[in-house]
Amino acid sequence: SANSDYQLMSKSSGISEKEAMLPESDLVLKPSSFHGLAFRDNRADDNVNAIVDNELGNNLATNRRGRYRSNTNRNGNLAKFEGVKRVLVVRVVDSEGRAHADSAEVISDKIFGTAGDQENMIQQFRDCSFGKLTLTHEPATSANSVLSHLSAPGVIEATIPVSLMNTTRAVIRNQVTQVVENKLGLRLAENFDHVMYILQKCYVQCGWGAYAYVNSWNSVYQGNYYRFPGVQLHEIGHNMNLGHSGGLDETKKYGDHTCLMGNPLYSDTKSRMCYNPAKNFQFASGGNWYDPKFIMNFDVTNKRRNKVLRRKIVGIADYDNNPDGHPVVIKLETDTD
């Protein structure tokens, strides 16, 4: 469980006590004891056990009915969602030489598009935010010493003193953090917005393809799942304090197939997906990505109001092609939590 992983994290690993208590969010990609969704040829199969997640975030929690509530803000506080966010990728090599077969150059291209890959995380975040969010592999001026340690743009290689074959994922993560921070002489969380660890494969505590820490900086990928922009945007979305998208039923919490936080696209060549209206409302109500004037609230509990609303509405893809100012999201205010 996530809690047992927290207990395995040690302060000597370079992870603060606060960070060690952040919940993980798993993208589990094979049948397990957890119920969710599995994918075959990019189609959802609701009858296969596949995905599990801890929905609780630093500022975001769920109430008994499974609906989101915020500990500090009813809209669910988001991490930094606009401007420039700095990303570092770590190609992990274990004590016996196990590392992902992709070179640092290939990894850099798959994530940042540095060698011409058009389907990448950087481009899709830029498109979904209409240019308001830029992820970059360039370190901050205060971390320029990182450049001499990179094997490719944005990618550093780190050899850890443990084997992937017999080590828990929490210990692996701690070892990677410690090795990279010692190598660079700086704290990762203080110098990068997101740090992605790429493992050759999972051998212990498996059943997941990637996991991330909610409202934090770290995500971890095993095998080829790091290649898929949909998985990258899903996990970085958790870092940014986004929960999953789906039904209130625990068995369907990944069930919204229109959203990257529901079922991401499991493909290296398909990335044209963004987030759903609930997430878009979360962005806009926090002053991010979309102008709040295009977000409409309709209170169906108001006894003096007609319960019928007739309005034209446009999809988020036409957000910048909306001269008449039609809403892109209409939030129905009900008497439920």
C-alpha positions in Angstrom: 0.0 0.0 0.0 1.0 3.6 -0.3 1.3 3.9 3.5 3.8 1.1 3.7 5.9 2.8 1.1 5.9 6.0 3.2 7.2 4.1 6.1 10.1 2.8 4.0 11.3 6.3 3.2 14.2 7.6 5.3 15.2 11.1 6.1 18.8 10.3 5.1 17.6 9.7 1.5 17.4 13.4 0.9 13.6 13.4 1.1 12.1 15.6 3.8 9.6 14.3 6.3 6.9 16.3 4.7 7.7 14.9 1.2 7.8 11.4 2.6 4.2 11.7 3.7 2.8 12.9 0.4 0.5 10.3 -1.1 1.4 8.4 -4.2 -0.7 8.0 -7.3 -0.3 4.8 -9.2 -1.0 4.1 -12.9 -1.3 0.3 -12.7 -1.2 -1.3 -16.0 -1.8 -5.0 -15.4 -4.5 -7.1 -13.6 -4.1 -6.7 -9.8 -6.2 -6.8 -6.7 -7.4 -3.3 -7.4 -10.3 -2.6 -9.7 -10.1 0.0 -12.5 -9.6 0.1 -16.2 -7.3 -1.8 -18.6 -6.6 -0.9 -22.2 -6.2 -2.9 -25.4 -5.4 -1.0 -28.5 -6.3 2.3 -26.8 -9.8 1.1 -25.9 -11.1 0.8 -22.4 -12.1 -2.5 -20.9 -14.1 -1.9 -17.7 -14.1 -5.6 -16.8 -10.3 -5.9 -16.2 -8.7 -5.0 -13.0 -5.9 -2.6 -13.8 -5.5 0.8 -12.2 -5.3 2.1 -8.6 -4.7 5.5 -7.2 -4.6 7.3 -3.9 -6.8 10.3 -4.5 -5.7 12.3 -1.5 -3.6 15.4 -2.3 -1.7 17.9 -0.2 -4.6 20.3 -0.5 -7.2 18.0 -2.1 -9.1 15.3 -0.3 -12.3 13.4 -0.8 -15.3 13.2 1.4 -17.3 10.0 2.3 -19.2 10.2 -0.9 -16.1 10.3 -3.0 -16.6 13.9 -4.1 -13.6 16.3 -4.0 -13.3 18.7 -1.1 -10.4 21.0 -0.5 -8.7 21.4 2.9 -7.8 25.0 2.1 -10.0 26.1 -0.9 -13.3 24.8 -2.2 -11.9 24.9 -5.7 -8.9 22.6 -4.9 -5.7 24.6 -4.8 -3.4 23.9 -7.7 0.3 24.0 -7.9 2.1 26.4 -10.3 0.2 26.0 -13.6 1.4 28.9 -15.7 4.7 30.3 -16.8 7.9 28.3 -17.1 8.3 25.0 -15.2 11.7 23.2 -15.2 12.0 19.5 -15.7 14.8 17.1 -15.1 14.7 13.4 -16.3 16.8 10.7 -14.6 17.8 7.6 -16.6 18.4 5.1 -13.7 21.1 2.5 -13.8 21.1 -0.1 -11.0 24.0 -1.7 -9.3 24.1 -4.6 -11.8 23.9 -2.3 -14.9 20.2 -2.5 -15.6 18.9 0.6 -17.4 16.3 1.4 -19.9 17.4 0.4 -23.4 16.7 3.9 -24.7 19.7 6.2 -24.7 19.6 9.5 -22.9 19.3 11.2 -26.4 16.2 9.1 -27.2 14.7 9.8 -23.8 15.3 13.5 -24.3 13.6 13.4 -27.7 10.6 11.4 -26.4 9.9 13.9 -23.5 11.2 17.2 -24.8 11.1 16.7 -28.6 14.8 17.7 -28.8 15.5 15.6 -31.9 12.2 16.3 -33.7 9.6 14.0 -32.0 6.4 16.0 -32.5 4.3 14.0 -30.1 5.8 15.0 -26.8 4.8 16.3 -23.3 6.2 19.8 -23.9 4.1 20.5 -27.0 0.9 19.0 -25.5 1.1 21.0 -22.3 1.6 24.1 -24.5 -1.4 23.3 -26.6 -3.7 22.4 -23.7 -2.9 25.6 -21.9 -3.0 27.7 -25.0 0.6 28.7 -24.5 0.3 29.7 -20.9 2.4 26.8 -19.6 5.9 26.0 -20.8 7.9 23.1 -19.6 11.6 23.2 -20.4 14.7 21.1 -19.9 16.8 24.3 -19.3 17.8 24.6 -15.6 17.5 27.8 -13.7 20.5 30.1 -13.6 21.0 29.0 -10.0 21.4 25.4 -11.2 23.7 26.0 -14.2 26.1 23.4 -12.7 23.6 20.8 -13.8 24.5 21.3 -17.5 28.0 19.6 -17.1 26.4 16.5 -15.7 23.7 15.9 -18.4 24.0 13.1 -20.9 21.5 14.7 -23.2 19.3 17.9 -23.0 17.3 17.5 -19.7 18.5 14.0 -19.0 21.0 12.9 -16.4 22.1 9.3 -15.7 22.4 8.0 -12.2 23.8 4.7 -11.0 22.2 3.5 -7.7 23.9 1.1 -5.3 21.0 -1.3 -5.2 19.5 -3.9 -7.6 16.1 -3.4 -9.2 15.7 -7.2 -8.9 15.3 -7.2 -5.1 14.6 -3.7 -3.9 11.2 -2.0 -3.1 10.2 0.9 -5.2 10.3 3.3 -2.2 14.0 2.4 -1.5 14.8 2.7 -5.2 13.2 6.1 -5.4 15.1 7.3 -2.3 18.4 6.0 -3.7 17.9 7.8 -7.0 17.1 11.0 -5.2 20.2 10.7 -3.0 22.6 9.8 -5.8 21.4 12.6 -8.1 21.4 15.2 -5.3 24.9 14.2 -4.3 26.0 14.3 -7.9 24.6 17.8 -8.6 25.2 19.2 -5.1 21.7 20.6 -4.8 18.2 19.7 -3.7 16.0 18.5 -6.5 12.8 19.9 -5.1 14.3 23.3 -4.7 15.7 23.6 -8.2 13.2 21.8 -10.5 9.4 21.8 -10.7 9.3 18.2 -11.9 11.8 15.3 -11.8 11.0 12.1 -13.7 12.8 8.8 -12.9 12.9 6.2 -15.6 13.5 2.6 -14.7 14.4 -0.3 -17.0 11.6 -2.4 -15.5 9.8 -3.3 -12.3 10.7 -6.5 -10.5 9.4 -5.9 -6.9 6.0 -4.5 -5.9 4.9 -4.4 -9.6 1.6 -4.0 -11.4 2.1 -0.3 -12.1 3.4 1.5 -15.2 4.0 4.9 -13.5 3.3 6.7 -10.3 3.5 10.3 -9.1 3.4 12.3 -5.9 0.3 14.5 -5.6 1.1 18.3 -5.4 4.8 17.5 -5.5 7.7 17.2 -7.9 8.5 13.6 -8.5 7.1 10.9 -10.9 8.5 7.4 -11.7 8.1 5.4 -14.9 9.1 1.8 -15.6 9.6 0.2 -19.0 8.3 2.1 -22.1 5.5 3.9 -20.4 7.6 7.0 -20.1 7.4 7.3 -23.9 3.7 7.9 -23.9 2.7 11.6 -23.7 -0.7 10.7 -22.3 1.0 8.9 -19.3 3.5 11.8 -18.9 0.6 14.4 -18.8 -1.4 12.2 -16.4 1.5 11.8 -13.9 2.6 15.4 -14.1 -1.0 16.3 -13.7 -0.9 14.5 -10.3 2.2 16.5 -9.4 0.1 19.6 -10.2 -2.6 18.5 -7.7 -5.0 17.0 -10.2 -7.0 13.9 -9.1 -8.4 11.3 -11.3 -11.4 11.8 -13.6 -14.3 9.3 -13.5 -17.4 8.3 -11.6 -18.0 8.6 -7.9 -18.0 4.8 -7.8 -14.5 3.6 -6.7 -14.6 1.0 -9.5 -15.0 3.8 -12.1 -12.7 6.5 -10.9 -10.7 6.3 -14.1 -13.9 6.1 -16.2 -13.8 9.5 -18.0 -12.2 8.6 -21.3 -12.4 12.3 -22.4 -9.7 13.4 -19.9 -6.0 12.7 -19.4 -6.7 12.1 -15.7 -9.2 9.3 -16.7 -7.5 7.0 -19.2 -4.4 8.4 -20.8 -3.5 7.4 -24.3 -1.2 4.5 -24.3 0.7 5.4 -27.4 4.0 6.9 -28.4 2.4 8.5 -31.4 -0.9 9.8 -30.0 -1.1 12.8 -27.7 -4.0 14.9 -28.8 -6.0 15.0 -25.6 -6.4 17.5 -22.8 -8.5 17.6 -19.6 -12.2 17.4 -19.0 -14.6 20.3 -18.1 -14.3 19.6 -14.3 -10.5 20.1 -14.6 -10.9 23.1 -16.9 -13.2 24.6 -14.2 -10.5 23.9 -11.7 -7.9 25.7 -13.8 -10.0 28.7 -14.6 -11.4 29.2 -11.1 -7.8 29.3 -9.9 -6.9 31.9 -12.5 -5.0 29.5 -14.7 -5.1 28.8 -18.5 -8.6 29.9 -19.3 -10.4 33.3 -18.6 -13.0 32.8 -15.8 -15.5 34.8 -17.9 -15.9 31.7 -20.1 -16.8 29.6 -17.1 -20.5 29.7 -16.0 -22.1 28.7 -12.8 -25.8 27.7 -12.8 -27.4 27.2 -9.4 -30.2 24.6 -9.8 -31.1 24.9 -6.1 -32.3 28.5 -6.5 -36.1 28.3 -6.2 -36.5 31.6 -7.9 -34.6 30.5 -11.0 -35.9 28.7 -14.0 -34.5 25.2 -13.9 -34.1 25.1 -17.6 -30.9 26.7 -19.1 -30.5 27.2 -22.8 -27.1 28.4 -23.9 -24.7 27.8 -26.6 -21.5 26.2 -25.4 -18.2 25.6 -27.2 -15.5 22.9 -26.6 -12.2 23.8 -25.0 -10.5 23.1 -28.4 -12.3 26.2 -29.7 -11.4 28.4 -26.7 -9.4 30.7 -28.9 -12.1 30.7 -31.6 -15.1 32.0 -29.7 -15.8 35.6 -30.8 -19.3 35.6 -29.3 -17.9 34.7 -25.8 -19.9 31.5 -25.3 -19.1 29.5 -22.1 -16.7 26.6 -22.5 -17.7 25.1 -19.1 -21.1 25.3 -17.3 -20.9 24.2 -13.7 -24.2 23.0 -12.1 -24.5 24.0 -8.5 -26.5 21.4 -6.6 -27.3 20.8 -3.0 -24.8 17.8 -2.9 -21.3 18.0 -1.4 
